[in-house]
């Protein structure tokens, strides 16, 4: 078997490090030539004293004067490595017998062209699957795959894998420049996988390799830093993300929206595309990427005290019949069109309204067609108030966003207001409702 260099960055959490160390020595194949390199980032919990007490002949210890973070600490350890393969390990893992061999088998198979191999990781607290690869979701966000295939496959290609436990040829890792140190405790692994793929190599998950993981226990989490890492990833690899989403199965996830008024019921629509699938997918992916970019712009590039509303205007224009003003809203004729002038894509649009009393006992079918791309169909039963909720509608840059609304019973409903990303815009009688949205204050 080839020589393997196990590289373990660590920062405090001595008890978990001891568990990882014991499980590693217990699970290493008997005939494996290996070295174990601990890289300590100025731990203050007794970890350094414990490292000094280790007498195992394979152990090397590197002591940093500060917490260098995931990428730089791994680089410090790799610089002192000599193995053919690098096994990069978090210090909060519990390694199981037989975890290493399936990963090495994939890397050593010349027909697979493997550049890096990850494995299946179970949460220590409840034994649920935390990681079986990383995918790009249709909303342009990265997510751990948490299901295993049921077709008996022993391995599969993946978009990316976590750096918490992976194996990569040392020569290849160094040739492509290792981790990008512009990322800080997040994103380094995905970036590495993308660069390996662009170098002609494949990323794999070994389903027969299974371990336990305390999941982000050792480095902690920083929400703002995670957003910075995600923004850098998308900026650096936007075309790659777009291609990955287009290749995946495109669905519209429906999630609860906390901004809905309590007195009304939010209806879940049936969604269909009005465009050919390819054209729809291109528009949808671009809209998802722009939503993320607009969100990051709002977080990082606007003044600390003010968030400018996404919806600069909400205008109502009807086609065929003029709206009837009432004390509660605007009556929709057989066909109406709500036009939104927005500076950027939004995550949710909610049309809030009432059913007129004379139609309260009739089932209503309402269809909303967004930009002639998507059709949302809602079935309203006997409730008086309703919410027509559309998550991640397809927005087209540089255009007025069109919401064509048609009910099977004309003039049976009133629209009172629109929620754009939770911001309320009252629909006033008349053809143009173009009041500027009120800026919101950022939470302190």
C-alpha positions as CSV (number, residue, x, y, z in Angstrom):
1,X,0.0,0.0,0.0
2,X,1.2,3.6,-0.6
3,X,2.4,5.9,2.1
4,X,-0.3,8.2,3.5
5,X,0.2,11.5,5.4
6,X,-2.7,12.2,7.8
7,X,-2.9,16.0,8.3
8,X,-4.9,17.2,11.3
9,X,-5.3,20.9,12.0
10,X,-6.5,21.6,15.5
11,X,-7.6,24.5,17.7
12,X,-8.7,23.5,21.2
13,X,-11.4,20.7,21.8
14,X,-8.8,18.4,23.3
15,X,-11.4,15.7,24.2
16,X,-12.5,15.4,20.6
17,X,-8.9,15.3,19.4
18,X,-8.2,12.4,21.7
19,X,-11.2,10.5,20.3
20,X,-10.1,11.2,16.7
21,X,-6.5,10.1,17.5
22,X,-7.5,6.8,19.2
23,X,-10.0,6.0,16.4
24,X,-7.4,6.7,13.7
25,X,-4.8,4.4,15.2
26,X,-7.4,1.7,15.7
27,X,-8.6,1.9,12.1
28,X,-5.4,2.2,10.1
29,X,-4.7,-0.9,8.0
30,X,-1.9,-3.0,9.5
31,X,0.3,-2.9,6.4
32,X,-0.1,0.8,5.8
33,X,2.9,3.1,5.9
34,X,1.8,6.4,7.3
35,X,2.7,9.5,9.2
36,X,0.4,11.6,11.4
37,X,0.9,15.4,11.4
38,X,-0.9,17.5,14.0
39,X,-0.9,21.3,13.3
40,X,-1.9,23.2,16.4
41,X,-3.3,26.7,16.0
42,X,-2.3,28.1,19.4
43,X,-4.7,26.0,21.5
44,X,-5.1,27.0,25.1
45,X,-7.0,24.1,26.6
46,X,-4.1,21.7,27.3
47,X,-3.9,20.4,23.7
48,X,-0.2,21.4,23.4
49,X,0.7,19.6,26.6
50,X,-1.1,16.5,25.3
51,X,0.7,16.7,22.0
52,X,4.1,16.9,23.8
53,X,3.2,13.7,25.6
54,X,2.6,11.6,22.4
55,X,5.3,9.0,21.8
56,X,4.0,7.3,18.7
57,X,6.8,7.1,16.2
58,X,4.7,8.3,13.3
59,X,3.5,11.5,15.0
60,X,4.8,15.0,13.9
61,X,3.7,18.1,15.7
62,X,3.7,21.7,14.2
63,X,2.9,24.5,16.6
64,X,1.6,27.8,15.2
65,X,1.7,31.1,17.1
66,X,-1.8,32.0,16.1
67,X,-5.0,30.5,14.7
68,X,-4.2,30.4,11.0
69,X,-7.5,28.9,9.9
70,X,-8.3,25.8,7.9
71,X,-6.3,26.5,4.7
72,X,-3.1,27.9,6.1
73,X,-2.9,25.2,8.9
74,X,-3.3,22.4,6.4
75,X,-0.6,24.0,4.2
76,X,1.7,24.1,7.2
77,X,1.2,20.4,7.8
78,X,1.4,19.4,4.1
79,X,4.7,21.2,3.8
80,X,6.2,18.7,6.3
81,X,4.5,15.7,4.7
82,X,6.1,13.0,2.6
83,X,3.3,10.5,1.8
84,X,2.0,9.8,-1.7
85,X,-1.5,10.6,-0.6
86,X,-2.8,13.3,1.8
87,X,-5.6,12.3,4.1
88,X,-7.0,15.6,5.4
89,X,-8.9,15.2,8.6
90,X,-10.7,17.4,11.1
91,X,-9.9,16.8,14.7
92,X,-13.6,16.2,15.6
93,X,-14.0,12.9,13.6
94,X,-14.5,9.4,15.0
95,X,-13.1,7.1,12.3
96,X,-14.6,3.7,11.8
97,X,-12.8,0.5,10.8
98,X,-12.4,0.1,7.1
99,X,-12.9,3.8,6.3
100,X,-9.6,4.4,4.5
101,X,-9.4,1.5,2.1
102,X,-12.3,2.3,-0.2
103,X,-11.0,5.9,-0.7
104,X,-7.5,4.7,-1.6
105,X,-9.0,2.1,-4.0
106,X,-10.7,4.8,-6.0
107,X,-7.6,7.0,-6.1
108,X,-5.4,4.0,-7.2
109,X,-7.8,2.9,-10.0
110,X,-6.4,4.4,-13.2
111,X,-9.7,4.1,-15.1
112,X,-11.5,6.4,-12.7
113,X,-9.2,9.5,-13.1
114,X,-9.9,10.5,-9.5
115,X,-8.5,13.7,-8.1
116,X,-10.0,13.7,-4.7
117,X,-12.3,11.3,-2.7
118,X,-14.6,12.0,0.1
119,X,-16.9,9.8,2.2
120,X,-20.1,9.4,4.0
121,X,-20.3,11.2,7.4
122,X,-22.8,10.6,10.1
123,X,-23.6,13.1,12.9
124,X,-22.3,11.9,16.3
125,X,-25.3,13.1,18.2
126,X,-28.1,11.3,16.3
127,X,-26.4,9.1,13.6
128,X,-28.2,10.9,10.8
129,X,-26.3,11.4,7.5
130,X,-24.6,14.8,7.4
131,X,-22.6,14.4,4.2
132,X,-22.6,12.2,1.2
133,X,-21.3,14.8,-1.2
134,X,-22.0,18.5,-1.9
135,X,-24.5,19.7,-4.5
136,X,-25.5,23.1,-5.9
137,X,-29.2,23.6,-5.4
138,X,-31.5,25.3,-7.9
139,X,-31.5,28.4,-5.6
140,X,-27.7,28.7,-6.2
141,X,-26.9,27.6,-2.6
142,X,-24.5,24.8,-1.7
143,X,-25.9,21.9,0.4
144,X,-24.6,18.6,1.8
145,X,-26.3,15.6,0.2
146,X,-27.9,13.7,3.0
147,X,-29.3,10.6,1.2
148,X,-27.6,7.5,0.0
149,X,-28.3,5.8,-3.4
150,X,-30.4,2.7,-3.2
151,X,-29.0,1.1,-6.4
152,X,-26.0,-0.6,-4.7
153,X,-23.3,1.7,-6.0
154,X,-20.1,1.7,-4.0
155,X,-19.0,5.1,-5.2
156,X,-20.1,8.0,-7.4
157,X,-18.9,11.2,-8.9
158,X,-19.8,14.4,-6.9
159,X,-19.8,18.1,-7.6
160,X,-17.7,18.6,-4.5
161,X,-17.0,17.0,-1.1
162,X,-16.2,18.4,2.3
163,X,-12.6,18.9,3.4
164,X,-13.4,17.5,6.9
165,X,-12.3,14.1,5.6
166,X,-10.9,13.6,2.2
167,X,-7.9,12.0,0.4
168,X,-6.0,13.6,-2.4
169,X,-2.6,12.8,-4.1
170,X,0.0,15.1,-2.6
171,X,1.7,15.8,-5.9
172,X,-1.6,16.8,-7.5
173,X,-2.6,19.0,-4.5
174,X,0.6,20.9,-4.7
175,X,0.5,21.2,-8.5
176,X,-2.8,23.1,-8.5
177,X,-1.7,25.3,-5.6
178,X,-3.5,23.7,-2.7
179,X,-6.2,25.6,-0.9
180,X,-7.1,29.2,-1.8
181,X,-6.2,31.1,1.4
182,X,-8.6,33.9,0.5
183,X,-11.3,31.6,2.0
184,X,-11.5,31.5,5.8
185,X,-12.8,28.3,7.4
186,X,-15.3,27.6,4.6
187,X,-15.4,27.2,0.8
188,X,-11.8,26.1,0.6
189,X,-12.9,22.5,-0.1
190,X,-15.4,23.3,-2.8
191,X,-12.9,25.7,-4.5
192,X,-10.3,22.9,-4.5
193,X,-12.7,20.4,-6.0
194,X,-13.7,22.8,-8.8
195,X,-10.0,23.4,-9.7
196,X,-9.3,19.7,-9.7
197,X,-12.3,19.2,-12.1
198,X,-11.0,21.9,-14.3
199,X,-7.6,20.2,-14.4
200,X,-9.4,17.1,-15.8
201,X,-9.8,15.1,-12.6
202,X,-13.0,13.7,-11.0
203,X,-14.3,14.0,-7.5
204,X,-15.8,10.9,-5.9
205,X,-17.8,9.8,-2.9
206,X,-16.8,6.4,-1.5
207,X,-20.1,5.0,-0.1
208,X,-18.3,2.2,1.7
209,X,-16.2,4.6,3.7
210,X,-18.3,5.8,6.7
211,X,-17.2,7.8,9.7
212,X,-18.8,9.9,12.4
213,X,-18.4,13.7,12.7
214,X,-19.2,16.2,15.4
215,X,-19.9,18.7,12.5
216,X,-18.2,22.1,12.7
217,X,-17.5,21.7,16.4
218,X,-13.9,22.6,16.3
219,X,-13.7,25.7,14.2
220,X,-17.1,27.1,15.2
221,X,-19.3,29.1,12.9
222,X,-19.5,32.7,11.9
223,X,-22.5,33.5,9.8
224,X,-21.0,36.7,8.2
225,X,-17.8,34.9,7.3
226,X,-19.8,32.0,5.8
227,X,-21.6,34.6,3.6
228,X,-18.2,36.1,2.6
229,X,-16.9,32.7,1.6
230,X,-20.1,31.9,-0.4
231,X,-19.9,35.2,-2.2
232,X,-16.3,34.6,-3.1
233,X,-17.1,31.1,-4.4
234,X,-19.9,32.3,-6.6
235,X,-17.9,35.3,-7.9
236,X,-14.9,33.1,-8.7
237,X,-16.9,30.2,-10.2
238,X,-20.2,31.7,-11.4
239,X,-20.2,29.9,-14.9
240,X,-19.3,26.6,-13.2
241,X,-22.2,27.0,-10.7
242,X,-24.6,27.9,-13.5
243,X,-23.6,24.8,-15.4
244,X,-23.9,22.6,-12.3
245,X,-27.5,23.9,-11.6
246,X,-28.6,23.4,-15.2
247,X,-27.4,19.8,-15.0
248,X,-29.3,19.1,-11.8
249,X,-33.0,18.4,-11.6
250,X,-34.7,21.7,-11.5
251,X,-37.5,22.1,-9.0
252,X,-39.1,25.0,-7.2
253,X,-38.9,24.3,-3.4
254,X,-41.8,25.7,-1.5
255,X,-40.9,27.1,2.0
256,X,-42.8,28.8,4.7
257,X,-42.7,32.6,4.6
258,X,-42.9,34.2,8.1
259,X,-44.1,37.5,6.8
260,X,-47.6,36.3,5.9
261,X,-50.5,37.9,7.9
262,X,-51.8,35.6,10.5
263,X,-55.4,36.2,9.6
264,X,-55.0,34.7,6.1
265,X,-54.1,31.3,4.9
266,X,-51.1,31.0,2.6
267,X,-51.8,28.7,-0.3
268,X,-49.2,26.4,-1.9
269,X,-49.5,26.5,-5.7
270,X,-49.0,24.1,-8.4
271,X,-46.2,25.4,-10.6
272,X,-45.7,24.8,-14.3
273,X,-43.4,26.4,-16.9
274,X,-44.9,28.3,-19.8
275,X,-41.6,28.3,-21.7
276,X,-39.7,25.3,-23.2
277,X,-37.8,23.6,-20.5
278,X,-34.3,24.7,-21.7
279,X,-35.3,28.4,-21.9
280,X,-37.1,28.3,-18.6
281,X,-34.1,26.6,-16.9
282,X,-31.7,29.3,-18.2
283,X,-33.9,32.1,-16.9
284,X,-34.4,30.4,-13.6
285,X,-30.8,29.7,-13.0
286,X,-29.7,33.3,-13.8
287,X,-32.4,34.6,-11.6
288,X,-31.2,32.4,-8.7
289,X,-27.6,33.6,-9.1
290,X,-28.7,37.2,-9.2
291,X,-30.8,36.8,-6.1
292,X,-27.8,35.6,-4.2
293,X,-25.7,38.4,-5.6
294,X,-28.3,41.0,-4.6
295,X,-28.5,39.6,-1.1
296,X,-24.8,39.8,-0.6
297,X,-24.7,43.4,-2.0
298,X,-27.4,44.3,0.5
299,X,-25.3,42.7,3.4
300,X,-21.9,44.0,2.5
301,X,-22.1,46.9,0.2
302,X,-24.9,49.1,1.6
303,X,-24.7,51.5,4.6
304,X,-25.0,49.8,8.0
305,X,-28.2,51.6,9.0
306,X,-30.3,51.5,5.8
307,X,-31.5,48.7,3.5
308,X,-33.0,50.0,0.3
309,X,-36.2,48.1,-0.6
310,X,-36.0,45.7,-3.4
311,X,-39.3,46.9,-4.9
312,X,-38.9,50.5,-5.9
313,X,-42.4,50.6,-7.2
314,X,-45.6,48.6,-7.1
315,X,-48.0,49.4,-10.0
316,X,-51.3,47.9,-10.8
317,X,-52.5,47.8,-14.4
318,X,-55.6,45.9,-15.5
319,X,-56.3,44.6,-18.9
320,X,-59.9,44.3,-20.1
321,X,-61.7,45.6,-17.1
322,X,-60.9,48.5,-14.8
323,X,-60.5,47.7,-11.1
324,X,-63.3,48.6,-8.7
325,X,-62.2,50.4,-5.6
326,X,-63.6,49.2,-2.3
327,X,-62.8,49.9,1.3
328,X,-60.8,46.7,1.4
329,X,-58.9,46.5,-1.8
330,X,-59.1,46.5,-5.6
331,X,-61.5,44.1,-7.4
332,X,-59.9,42.0,-10.1
333,X,-61.7,41.6,-13.4
334,X,-61.4,38.5,-15.6
335,X,-57.8,39.3,-16.3
336,X,-55.5,41.7,-14.4
337,X,-51.8,42.5,-14.6
338,X,-49.7,43.5,-11.6
339,X,-46.5,45.2,-12.7
340,X,-43.5,45.5,-10.3
341,X,-40.6,47.7,-11.1
342,X,-37.7,46.1,-9.1
343,X,-33.9,46.8,-9.1
344,X,-33.1,43.2,-8.4
345,X,-34.6,39.7,-8.1
346,X,-36.6,38.9,-5.0
347,X,-37.1,35.7,-3.0
348,X,-40.9,35.9,-2.5
349,X,-43.9,37.7,-3.8
350,X,-47.2,37.4,-1.9
351,X,-50.5,38.7,-3.2
352,X,-52.9,39.3,-0.3
353,X,-56.6,39.8,-0.6
354,X,-60.2,39.0,0.2
355,X,-63.0,37.0,-1.4
356,X,-66.2,38.9,-2.0
357,X,-69.1,37.6,0.3
358,X,-71.3,36.5,-2.6
359,X,-68.7,34.1,-3.8
360,X,-67.5,32.9,-0.3
361,X,-69.1,29.4,-0.8
362,X,-67.6,28.8,-4.2
363,X,-64.2,27.2,-5.0
364,X,-62.0,29.6,-6.9
365,X,-59.2,28.8,-9.2
366,X,-56.7,31.6,-9.6
367,X,-53.7,31.5,-11.9
368,X,-50.8,33.9,-11.8
369,X,-48.4,33.9,-14.8
370,X,-45.0,35.5,-14.0
371,X,-43.3,37.2,-16.9
372,X,-44.9,34.7,-19.2
373,X,-42.5,32.1,-17.9
374,X,-44.1,30.4,-14.9
375,X,-47.7,29.7,-14.1
376,X,-48.7,29.4,-10.4
377,X,-52.2,27.9,-9.9
378,X,-54.0,28.4,-6.6
379,X,-57.2,26.7,-5.4
380,X,-59.1,28.9,-2.9
381,X,-61.8,27.2,-0.8
382,X,-64.2,29.0,1.5
383,X,-61.8,31.2,3.5
384,X,-62.4,35.0,3.4
385,X,-58.7,36.1,3.4
386,X,-56.1,34.5,1.2
387,X,-52.4,34.8,0.3
388,X,-51.1,33.8,-3.1
389,X,-47.4,33.1,-2.4
390,X,-44.8,32.7,-5.1
391,X,-41.3,31.7,-3.9
392,X,-38.3,32.6,-6.2
393,X,-40.3,33.8,-9.2
394,X,-38.5,34.2,-12.4
395,X,-37.4,37.8,-12.8
396,X,-36.0,39.3,-16.0
397,X,-33.4,42.0,-15.6
398,X,-34.2,45.4,-17.0
399,X,-37.9,44.8,-17.4
400,X,-41.1,45.5,-15.5
401,X,-41.9,42.3,-13.8
402,X,-45.4,41.1,-14.9
403,X,-47.8,39.1,-12.8
404,X,-50.9,38.3,-14.9
405,X,-53.8,37.2,-12.7
406,X,-56.8,35.3,-13.9
407,X,-59.7,33.9,-11.8
408,X,-62.4,31.5,-13.0
409,X,-65.1,33.8,-11.5
410,X,-64.6,37.4,-12.6
411,X,-64.7,40.1,-9.9
412,X,-64.8,37.5,-7.1
413,X,-61.7,38.6,-5.3
414,X,-60.1,41.8,-4.1
415,X,-56.3,42.4,-3.8
416,X,-55.4,44.6,-0.9
417,X,-51.6,44.6,-0.9
418,X,-48.4,42.9,-2.1
419,X,-45.6,41.7,0.1
420,X,-42.2,41.9,-1.7
421,X,-39.6,40.0,0.4
422,X,-41.9,40.7,3.4
423,X,-42.2,44.4,2.7
424,X,-45.8,45.6,2.4
425,X,-47.0,47.6,-0.6
426,X,-50.7,48.7,-0.5
427,X,-52.6,48.5,-3.8
428,X,-54.5,51.7,-4.1
429,X,-57.4,52.3,-6.5
430,X,-56.3,53.6,-9.8
431,X,-54.0,52.6,-12.6
432,X,-50.6,53.5,-11.1
433,X,-49.4,52.8,-7.5
434,X,-45.9,54.1,-7.8
435,X,-45.1,55.3,-4.2
436,X,-41.5,54.7,-3.2
437,X,-41.1,51.9,-0.7
438,X,-40.0,53.0,2.7
439,X,-36.4,52.1,3.5
440,X,-35.9,49.6,6.3
441,X,-33.4,49.8,9.1
442,X,-30.9,47.1,9.5
443,X,-31.2,45.2,12.8
444,X,-28.6,46.1,15.2
